[in-house]
Amino acid sequence: MQNIQEQNFDYLFNLRQVNQLKQAVLALENILSDVKRNMPIDIHVIHLKEAYQSLESILGSNLQDDLINELFSKFCLGK
């Protein structure tokens, strides 16, 4: 993931999208850090949702909350 910080993102459309991608990467790095520190899985879900929302913002899509809730319910995690 460190390579993402160093990559050229000219193929993305604008600075907002680049920043959203960096936010998604940061959220995923937070998950890795939390796993190494044996943090509760509910904390991972928070970061996973942050990454998902950042990527969703890049794509310009707004998925229904039902779909998101269904995805996370399959993991039996807190919301």
Phi and psi in degrees as GROMACS dihedral restraints (atoms count N, CA, C in turn):
[ dihedral_restraints ]
;  ai    aj    ak    al  type     phi  dphi    fc
    3     4     5     6     1   -61.7    20    10
    4     5     6     7     1   -31.7    20    10
    6     7     8     9     1   -61.0    20    10
    7     8     9    10     1   -29.8    20    10
    9    10    11    12     1   -62.6    20    10
   10    11    12    13     1   -36.9    20    10
   12    13    14    15     1   -64.6    20    10
   13    14    15    16     1   -24.5    20    10
   15    16    17    18     1  -101.4    20    10
   16    17    18    19     1    -5.6    20    10
   18    19    20    21     1   -77.2    20    10
   19    20    21    22     1   157.0    20    10
   21    22    23    24     1   -92.4    20    10
   22    23    24    25     1   123.1    20    10
   24    25    26    27     1  -108.1    20    10
   25    26    27    28     1    36.4    20    10
   27    28    29    30     1   -61.2    20    10
   28    29    30    31     1   -24.3    20    10
   30    31    32    33     1   -74.9    20    10
   31    32    33    34     1   -15.1    20    10
   33    34    35    36     1   -80.1    20    10
   34    35    36    37     1   157.1    20    10
   36    37    38    39     1   -77.2    20    10
   37    38    39    40     1   -33.6    20    10
   39    40    41    42     1  -156.9    20    10
   40    41    42    43     1   172.2    20    10
   42    43    44    45     1   -62.9    20    10
   43    44    45    46     1   -35.0    20    10
   45    46    47    48     1   -59.4    20    10
   46    47    48    49     1   -42.4    20    10
   48    49    50    51     1   -66.9    20    10
   49    50    51    52     1   -39.4    20    10
   51    52    53    54     1   -61.4    20    10
   52    53    54    55     1   -44.4    20    10
   54    55    56    57     1   -64.5    20    10
   55    56    57    58     1   -37.7    20    10
   57    58    59    60     1   -65.3    20    10
   58    59    60    61     1   -39.6    20    10
   60    61    62    63     1   -63.7    20    10
   61    62    63    64     1   -42.4    20    10
   63    64    65    66     1   -63.8    20    10
   64    65    66    67     1   -36.3    20    10
   66    67    68    69     1   -65.2    20    10
   67    68    69    70     1   -39.8    20    10
   69    70    71    72     1   -63.6    20    10
   70    71    72    73     1   -43.9    20    10
   72    73    74    75     1   -62.5    20    10
   73    74    75    76     1   -43.0    20    10
   75    76    77    78     1   -60.4    20    10
   76    77    78    79     1   -43.1    20    10
   78    79    80    81     1   -62.7    20    10
   79    80    81    82     1   -40.8    20    10
   81    82    83    84     1   -68.4    20    10
   82    83    84    85     1   -37.3    20    10
   84    85    86    87     1   -64.3    20    10
   85    86    87    88     1   -35.6    20    10
   87    88    89    90     1   -63.1    20    10
   88    89    90    91     1   -37.5    20    10
   90    91    92    93     1   -61.9    20    10
   91    92    93    94     1   -48.0    20    10
   93    94    95    96     1   -59.1    20    10
   94    95    96    97     1   -42.7    20    10
   96    97    98    99     1   -63.4    20    10
   97    98    99   100     1   -43.7    20    10
   99   100   101   102     1   -66.3    20    10
  100   101   102   103     1   -35.8    20    10
  102   103   104   105     1   -63.1    20    10
  103   104   105   106     1   -44.2    20    10
  105   106   107   108     1   -63.0    20    10
  106   107   108   109     1   -28.8    20    10
  108   109   110   111     1   -93.6    20    10
  109   110   111   112     1     8.2    20    10
  111   112   113   114     1    57.1    20    10
  112   113   114   115     1    39.0    20    10
  114   115   116   117     1   -71.7    20    10
  115   116   117   118     1   155.9    20    10
  117   118   119   120     1   -60.4    20    10
  118   119   120   121     1   148.9    20    10
  120   121   122   123     1   -62.8    20    10
  121   122   123   124     1   -26.9    20    10
  123   124   125   126     1   -60.5    20    10
  124   125   126   127     1   -31.3    20    10
  126   127   128   129     1   -66.8    20    10
  127   128   129   130     1   -38.3    20    10
  129   130   131   132     1   -61.3    20    10
  130   131   132   133     1   -38.8    20    10
  132   133   134   135     1   -62.2    20    10
  133   134   135   136     1   -40.1    20    10
  135   136   137   138     1   -59.3    20    10
  136   137   138   139     1   -47.8    20    10
  138   139   140   141     1   -68.3    20    10
  139   140   141   142     1   -35.8    20    10
  141   142   143   144     1   -64.1    20    10
  142   143   144   145     1   -40.8    20    10
  144   145   146   147     1   -65.1    20    10
  145   146   147   148     1   -37.8    20    10
  147   148   149   150     1   -61.8    20    10
  148   149   150   151     1   -45.2    20    10
  150   151   152   153     1   -62.9    20    10
  151   152   153   154     1   -43.9    20    10
  153   154   155   156     1   -60.4    20    10
  154   155   156   157     1   -45.4    20    10
  156   157   158   159     1   -66.2    20    10
  157   158   159   160     1   -36.5    20    10
  159   160   161   162     1   -65.5    20    10
  160   161   162   163     1   -44.5    20    10
  162   163   164   165     1   -67.5    20    10
  163   164   165   166     1   -38.1    20    10
  165   166   167   168     1   -61.5    20    10
  166   167   168   169     1   -37.7    20    10
  168   169   170   171     1   -64.0    20    10
  169   170   171   172     1   -37.5    20    10
  171   172   173   174     1   -65.0    20    10
  172   173   174   175     1   -42.8    20    10
  174   175   176   177     1   -75.0    20    10
  175   176   177   178     1   -17.7    20    10
  177   178   179   180     1    73.8    20    10
  178   179   180   181     1    19.8    20    10
  180   181   182   183     1  -104.5    20    10
  181   182   183   184     1   150.6    20    10
  183   184   185   186     1  -125.8    20    10
  184   185   186   187     1    94.8    20    10
  186   187   188   189     1   -76.0    20    10
  187   188   189   190     1   149.6    20    10
  189   190   191   192     1   -65.8    20    10
  190   191   192   193     1   147.4    20    10
  192   193   194   195     1   -59.0    20    10
  193   194   195   196     1   -30.9    20    10
  195   196   197   198     1   -60.2    20    10
  196   197   198   199     1   -41.4    20    10
  198   199   200   201     1   -65.9    20    10
  199   200   201   202     1   -42.9    20    10
  201   202   203   204     1   -63.8    20    10
  202   203   204   205     1   -45.4    20    10
  204   205   206   207     1   -62.1    20    10
  205   206   207   208     1   -38.7    20    10
  207   208   209   210     1   -64.2    20    10
  208   209   210   211     1   -43.4    20    10
  210   211   212   213     1   -58.8    20    10
  211   212   213   214     1   -49.8    20    10
  213   214   215   216     1   -74.6    20    10
  214   215   216   217     1   -24.5    20    10
  216   217   218   219     1   -69.3    20    10
  217   218   219   220     1   -27.0    20    10
  219   220   221   222     1   -67.9    20    10
  220   221   222   223     1   -20.4    20    10
  222   223   224   225     1   -92.2    20    10
  223   224   225   226     1    -3.3    20    10
  225   226   227   228     1    54.3    20    10
  226   227   228   229     1    44.5    20    10
  228   229   230   231     1  -107.9    20    10
  229   230   231   232     1   158.8    20    10
  231   232   233   234     1   -68.3    20    10
  232   233   234   235     1   155.4    20    10
